[in-house]
Amino acid sequence: MAGVAIVAIPSKDDYVWKISSEEVPHLTLLYLGETFEVNENVLEYIDHTVETSMCRFGLSVDRRGELGDEQADVLFFAKHYYIKKLEEFRAYLLRHPAISKAYNSTEQFPEWIPHLTLGYPETPARADKRDYPGIHWINFDRIALWTSDYDGPEFLLEDEYEWGEDSVAMSEEMIRNGADILEHYGVLGMKWGVRRSERQLARARKAREEASEDHNKASDARAKARKGGVKSLSNQELKSLIERMNLEQQYAKVVPPSTGARVTRAGAKFVGDVLLNVGRQQATRIANDQATRLISTAFGR
């Protein structure tokens, strides 16, 4: 495949490897063109999104047919549960400004058609010599960022576990002025029913311990609002949440975008605490003004 692409790769023991004439069978998730520049920021973003919103998955084959001007011999996947989750995963990836810009500036098919290529007229698929030929299901265990032909960093997917009643809110990826600020309000993808590993749980606990008390209160309020709506928040919770959001927006504006520096949790905690202590009166005024505008908009005034 020429250019840069984010793909899902079948498990090594999946029979499709013996059928497809492609060097690496794959499901293309996002094609980013031939000039996309991969950097550490992009890799960290993809790694975070994969870790928190994807698990190993399988797709049911709907039919085999031709696709595109090159008459590719492909397997089309049935649109069931995991296709919807892959669409959500693609949407999360497109929240990154560089990925979104590359995707939208590259010629794409009118719609994303999930499929896996078995071959082309000049390189046909291999014969299925089993007693009962035909591929009806494919398992995937990796996401890859291909920067050249079938080559690039891979991100292993963890096993899926049963849904739990404690599966709650997603995390939110806030992109401000080109700098990524990861704010954890739960785990992106927990609604899939994927239980977090001990490593993920330890990371979440550490992130909460490193964050300020005000940040954690605002995070809890946001998660509560996401679950039960703004009406579920008390006046104090709503006021604190808006105040914190305004302060973080002010902080994002003073970070020089030319530095390309990634805002760390520790740095955000330190600056956030300083801003809270120094500018509380100003922030309160801004929060009140913002709340007034939101109420006016809601009631059409």
N, C-alpha and C positions, 0 to 999 in steps of 0.2 A: 504494500500500500504506500503510494507516494504521499508525502505530507505528514502532518501531525494529527493523531486521532486518539481518542479515549475509547477503549474497547473492553469487552468482557470476553474471557477466554475459557473454553470448556476444560473440565477436569482431564488430566492426562490419561485416565483410564476410560474416558468416554469413547464409545465406538466411532463417533464422528471423525476422530483423528485418522481412522483407517479408510474412511470414505472420501473426505475432502482432499482435493488436489492442492489446496492452499498450504503454504508452508506452515502457517499457524491458523487453524480455524478460529473464527472470531465473530462476535456480534458488535458492530460499530454503534457506539452510543453518541459520540460527538465527533464530527470531522472539523478540524480547526485550520485547514489550509496548509500551504507549503511554506509560509513565512512566519508562523507562530514561534515566538521565542520562549523557551522553557527556562524558568529560573527557580530559585529556592522557594520563593513565595508561592508559586503555582504548585510545586510539588507538595509543600506543607498543606496547602488548601485541599488538594485532592486526597492526600493521606488522611486528613481529618474527616473529610466528607465520607470517604470509604469506611473508615473505622466506626463512624457513628451512625451511618445510615444504610449500610449494606451488609448482607450476610451471604453465605453460599446459597445459590438458588437453582432451580430447575425450570425449564420452559417446555411446554407441550407444543409439538409440531402440528400445525394446522394442515399444511399441504406442501407439496414440492412443485416448483414452477420456475418460470423465467422472470428476470427483473432487469430493466434498463436497456439502453441501446446496445450494450455489449452482450445481451442475451445470457446473463449470468444464470447458472443453474443454482437455485437457492432453496433453502427451507424457510417457509414463512411460519412464524410462531402465532399460536392462538392467543387472543387478547383476553387473558384471565388475570388473576391476582398479581402475579409478579411483573407482568407488563406494566400495570399501573404503578407499581413500586419503582420500576426502572424509569418511568416517565417522571416520577417525583425526584429520583436521583439525578436525572439530567437537569431538572429545574434547579436543584441545589447547586450543581456544578456551574450553571450559567449565572449564578449570583456573583461569581468572581468577575470583576470588570474586564480583565485581560482575556479570560476565556469567552465571555459574552461578546466582546468586541471582535475577536477572531472568528467566532462562529457566525455572527451576523454579517460580517464582511466577506464571507466565503459562500460561493454558490452552493445551495443545498437543494435537496428534493423538496417538493411542496409540503410534504409531511414525512415524519419519521416512520419508516416501515421496518419494524424489528425482523431481522432475517439473518441467516448464516449462509455464506456462499460455499457451495460444494465444488464448483468448477466453472469453466468457460468452454466455449466450443473448441478453442485451440488447446485447452488443458482440461479435459473432461474429468469428472469425478471417477473414482475407482469403483469397481463393481462390489456390491454387497454380497458376499459369498455365504452368508449365514443361511440356515435352513428356513428361517422366517425373516426375509429381508425387509428393510424399511426402518427408518429412524422416526420414532414417535416422541422421544423425550431426550433433552440434552441437559446435563448438569454443568454449572459454571462455578469456578472456585477462585478466579482471579480477575482483577481489573488492571489494565495496563495503559500507560501513556506511551504510545509509539511515536518516536521522533524520527525514525527511519524505517526502512522496510522490515516490518515484523519485529522491531527491536525497540526497547525502551524500558524504563523502570516499571516494575510490577508491584501490585498491592494485593496481598493475600486476603481473602475473605474468611471470616470466622464462621463456625457452624451456627445454624439457627436453632434456637430452643423454643420450647412451647411458650405460648402467650401467658403472661402473668397479670394478675389484677393490679399489680403495682406498676404496670407499664404506663408511664405518664408522658408529660409534655416533651416536645422537641426542643433542641437548642436553636438559637437564632444566630445567623451569621450577619453581623453588621459591617457594611462596607462604607467607610467614610473617607473622603478625600484620597482614595486610592490606597489607604492603609487598612489592613485587616485587623479588626478587634473581635476576638472570639469571646462571646458572652454566653455562658452556659446557663440556660434556663431549663435544665433537664438534658436529655440526650436526643439529638436529631435521629429519628428513626425508631425511637422506643415504641411508637405506636405500631410498628411492625410486629411487636411481640418478641423482639430479640433481647434476651437478657444480657447484660454487660458482663464481660469477663472480670476477673479479679484485678487485672491490670487497668482496665477502664475505670472500675470503681475506685481504685487507689488514686488514679489521676484526677477523678472528679472530686474526691475528698480533699486532695492536696490543693486543687484549684480553689475550693471553697475556703480552706484554711488560709490561703494566701490572700484572698480577697478581703476587702474591708467589710465591716459590719453593715455599713450603709449600702454597699454594693449587693451584699447577699439579701438584705431586706428588699431592695428594689427588684432583684431577681425573683424572689419568692412572690412578690406582688404581681410581677408580670406573668409568672406561671399560673397564678390564681386567676388572673384576668383572662388568660388564654383558655382556661378550663371552664370558668363560669361567667365570663364576660365582665365588662367594667363595673356592672351593677353589683358584682360580688365583692368589690373593694370598699373599704370604709373611706371616709373623707381623708383621714390621715395617711392611709396606704396610697391612695390616689395622689395626694399632694407629694408624698415622698418619692413616688415613682416618677412623676413629671419633673420634680426638682432634680433627681439624679440624671434623668435623660438629658435635660438641658445642660447640666454641668458637663456631661460627657461629650455632648455636641460642641460645647465651647472648647473643651480640651482638644477635640479632633481638629478644630479650626486653627489652633496655635501650633500644631505639629507641622513643621516644614515638609510639604509633600515631596520636595526635591531630594530629601535625605533617603527616602525609600525605607526608612527604618520601620520595623515591625513593632507594634506596641505590645509589650509584654504584660502579663497579668500583674507582676510586681510593680512595673512602672505605672500602669493604670491605677493600681491601688494607691501608690504614693502620691501621684498628682491629684487623684480624686480626693484623697483625704485633705490635701492642702487646699484644694478649691472649696471643699466643704467648710473647712474651718475659716478660710479667709473671705469667701464670697457668699456666705449663706443668705444675707439680706438681699443681695442683688439677685441671687438665684430664686429666692422666694417670690420676688416681684415678677421675675420672668415667668415663673411657674404659674402664678396667678393670672398673668396676662394671657398665657397660653391656654389655661383652663377656660378662661372667659371666651376666647376665640373658638375653642372646641365646642363649648355649650351653645354659642351663638349659631355656629354652623349646623349643629345637630337639630336645632329648633327652627332653622331657616330664617334667622334674624339677620 
